Amino acid sequence: MTKRKRYSAEFKAKVALEAIREELTTAELAKKYDIHPTMITGWKRTAIENMASAFDGNNAAEPAISAGEIEKLHAKIGQLVVERDFLSAASSLILGTGGKKR
């Protein structure tokens, strides 16, 4: 079974832009970049649909996180650190190697 290839957003944008320009056919682009023509068509459609959002003045780079949410995350981190330390100490007692496997 083969693994799926993952393409970066920059690569997809580059190929979609070439498809939008229509200097080469979709089949020629597919051969040039060794990808399926259906993928190029999908990337082109997505690029065209999302193009208007590039000119929106309301672009929020990151969603706002409330102070309560941050506090909850810090508490969870603290809990996980305590659990990790406990399990590390317990494994050193069981294994007798300072928590490291032989």
C-alpha positions, 0 to 999 in steps of 0.5 A: 500500500502506497502512502499519499503524497502531501502537497504544501499550500505554496505548491498548490497555490503555484499550480492553481495559479498556473491553471488559472492563467491557462498557459498550459492545459490541465493535462500538460500541468498534470504531466509537468508536476506529476499529479492527477488532473482532477487535483489541479481542477480542485485546487483551481476551483478552491483558489477561485472561490477563496480569492475574494477573502484575500481582499477582505479587511476582516481577516483574523490571522488567529482566533481570539482566545479568552483568558478563561480558556488560557487559564484552563489550558495552563491548569491542564498542562500542570496536571499533565506535568504532575502525571508525567513526573509521577509515572516517571518515578513509578517506572524507575521503581518498577524497572530499576533503571531510572525509567529507561528501558534496557 
